[in-house]
Amino acid sequence: MPEAINYKEALLDPIFNVLSDAAKNLNLESYVIGGFVRDFLLKRGTPKDIDIVAIGSGIALANEVSKLLPKKPKVSVFKNYGTAMLKTNKLEVEFVGARKESYAEDSRKPAVENGTMEDDQNRRDFTINALALSLNKENFGDLLDPFDGLQDLENKIIRTPLDPDITYSDDPLRMLRAIRFASQLHFSIEKESLNAIIRNNHRIKIISNERIVEELNKIILSEKPSVGFQLLHKTGLLPHILPELIALEGIDEKEGQRHKDNFWHTLEVVDNISLATDDLWLRWAALLHDIGKAPTKRFDNKLGWTFHGHEWVGSKMVFKLFKRLRLPLNEKMKFVQKLVYMSSRPIAISNEVSDSAVRRLVFDAGEAIESLMTLCEADITTKNAKKFKKYHHNFQKVRKKIVEVEERDHIRNFQPPISGEEIMQIFGLKPSREIGILKETIKEAILEGEIPNDYEAAKKLMFKKGMELGLNTTL
């Protein structure tokens, strides 16, 4: 961190002068605190969220700021939390009165009372988030750093302002936040703080799954997610959150045959895919692609270790996991399920890339085909350079064949050349088993390359099959 920092450079946006004027009008002190200050010092761009602490009523300060702004933005008040929020010029400004907190054993919701600025900084999760800049006229832009947060920023350390056991036991979500910040910022968690997380990991059970997932998603979206997951593993938090991943850990040996450790392999895959995509749900698919291997692991005297059907079992596990964690049970979940279910398909056809196999792959994957190929390429974690090159070369052949087949046969958004309604009209049928047979015959013939994906070829095959079924046309 540079020796001389002009902190006023963080406060160049006109909103800070308005905040200062509003605080003076109400005769109260005000400060900007937390992520805004931290990210300014880390040069992480201009944050869109600003947290303001008032020594007095944060709600009153928010209303006064609104009055002074040209467009008089609406103030949203959250009385239960004693906070208020307004939006102006793409900035979201949140206001709270300085407070001190005390916690009950079974809840992360504190009992709150008015406090001093010192009280408010004491209750912050980490020293780097307790940094504050004064918005008061007499010392505008001065830094308040009671816990050496500036030094921790320079040393890239995550540390709690007070006793970490108390900090984490009071609000166990802070344990996940510590790991998330370490993952996002490439920081280390200070030794005592890390040990406190290990001692208090069971306390995560009082946190709602929604809040856990919010932090988990940020870890998954970090530049190198394995950093966060290794910390979740080391601190003992992971078994409480994702036992399906922990079940993959370990290497069994029987009759001299071993299998790879699928937990650490999974973390490699997630890191690999993070180099190629910021798509949260594709990263989730990478994280879960092997979860079916734990329940399907068997040893066969001839074949060695097998995981037969792990893709199908894993796709079923995705639903249960998403439901438990309160993740969305919509198209996003179905996307992850599909990729887990199909995660071995491109590998199975990569040695001998036939048109029909690729047509079926594209038909089954649909719009997810590109994501599936990205996942399969990320799944190559062999340290054997020759094998690594061979596998990637094979996937390039699959990709090339996908382009060729798609241009020729238009399988990705496959629609039968002849609709069920037309079949009913031609043969004078009502809804019946025969219609399904005719549609399936046409579809299979196209996928196998027996006929092109066009109307005339499909119609000719339809009449032929119709005759076999003893159907008469009305034409």
WOCOR-V469946 format. One record per pair of residues at least 12 apart in sequence whose ideal C-beta (glycine too) atoms are under 7 Angstrom apart, sorted by the first residue. I is the first residue (numbers start at 1). J is the second residue. Records with the same first field share a line. If there is no record, write none. Layout:
I=J + J
//
This chain:
1=41 + 150 + 153 + 154
7=133 + 141 + 143
8=141
10=37 + 40 + 133
11=133 + 141
15=88 + 91 + 93
16=135
18=65 + 68 + 69
19=52 + 65 + 135
20=135 + 136 + 137 + 140
21=68
22=61 + 64 + 65 + 68
23=54 + 61 + 135 + 136
24=137
25=64
26=56 + 60 + 61 + 64
28=54 + 55 + 56 + 61
29=55 + 117 + 136
30=52 + 53 + 54 + 61 + 135 + 136
31=53 + 117 + 132 + 133 + 134 + 135 + 144
32=50 + 51 + 52 + 132 + 133 + 135
33=51 + 53 + 132
34=51 + 129
35=47 + 49 + 51 + 129
36=49 + 50 + 51
37=131 + 132 + 133
38=128 + 129 + 131
41=153
42=153
48=90 + 91 + 92
49=92
50=91 + 93
51=94
52=93 + 94 + 95
53=96 + 98 + 117 + 120 + 132
54=95 + 97 + 98
55=98 + 116 + 117
56=97
57=97
58=82 + 83 + 84 + 95 + 96 + 97
59=77 + 84 + 95
61=95
62=75 + 84 + 86 + 95
63=75
65=86
66=86
69=88
73=86 + 87 + 88
74=86
82=96 + 97 + 112
83=95 + 96
97=114
98=115 + 116 + 117 + 119 + 120
99=112 + 113 + 114 + 115 + 119 + 120
100=113 + 115 + 119 + 123
101=123
103=170 + 171
106=206
107=206
108=171 + 172 + 173 + 206 + 207
117=144
118=146
121=146 + 161
122=161 + 162
124=161
125=160 + 167 + 174 + 177
126=158 + 159 + 160 + 178 + 181
127=147 + 148 + 149 + 152 + 159 + 161
128=149 + 152 + 153
130=146 + 147 + 149 + 161
131=143 + 145 + 149 + 150
132=144
147=161
156=186 + 187 + 188
157=187 + 188 + 190
158=178 + 181 + 182 + 187 + 188 + 189 + 190 + 193
159=190 + 193
160=193
164=192 + 193 + 196
165=196 + 199 + 200
168=196 + 197 + 200 + 203
169=200 + 203
172=200 + 203 + 204 + 206 + 207
173=207 + 211
175=197 + 200 + 201 + 204 + 237
176=212 + 215
177=215
178=193 + 197
179=219 + 228 + 231 + 232
180=215 + 218 + 219 + 228
182=227 + 231
183=219 + 222 + 225 + 227 + 228
184=218 + 222
189=231
194=235
197=235
198=235 + 236
201=235 + 236 + 237 + 240
204=237 + 240
205=240
209=324 + 325 + 326
210=326
212=241
213=325 + 326 + 327
216=241
217=280
220=280 + 283 + 284 + 287
221=278 + 280 + 283
223=274
224=271 + 274
225=270 + 271 + 274 + 283
226=267 + 270 + 271
229=267
244=291 + 317 + 321
245=263 + 266 + 291
247=294
248=262 + 263 + 266 + 290 + 291 + 293 + 294
249=261 + 263
254=299
257=304 + 305
259=305
262=290 + 293
265=381
266=287 + 290
268=381
269=286 + 289 + 378 + 379 + 381
270=283 + 286 + 287
272=378
273=286 + 374 + 375 + 378
276=374 + 378
277=374
281=332 + 335 + 336
282=371 + 374 + 375
284=336
285=336 + 339 + 340 + 375
286=375 + 378
288=314 + 318 + 336 + 340
289=339 + 340 + 343 + 375 + 379
290=310 + 314
291=314 + 317
292=310 + 311 + 313 + 314 + 317
293=307 + 310
295=313
296=308 + 309 + 310 + 313
311=340 + 341 + 343 + 344
312=341
314=340
315=337 + 340 + 341
318=333 + 336 + 337 + 340
319=333 + 337
335=368
338=368
339=368 + 371 + 372 + 375
342=364 + 365 + 372
343=375 + 376 + 379
345=361
346=361 + 372 + 373 + 376 + 395 + 398
347=376
349=361 + 398
350=394 + 395 + 397 + 398
351=394
353=397 + 398 + 401
355=405 + 449
356=447 + 448 + 449
358=398 + 401 + 402 + 405
359=405 + 409 + 411 + 447 + 449
360=447
362=402 + 405 + 406 + 411 + 412
363=411 + 414 + 447
366=412
367=412
369=402 + 412
373=395 + 399
376=395
377=392 + 395
380=392
409=453
410=453
416=439 + 442 + 443
417=442 + 453 + 454 + 455 + 458
418=442 + 455 + 458 + 459 + 462
420=435 + 439
423=435 + 438 + 462
426=473 + 474 + 475
427=466 + 471 + 472 + 473 + 474
428=474
434=469 + 471
437=469
438=462 + 465 + 466
441=461 + 465
442=458 + 461 + 462
445=461
//
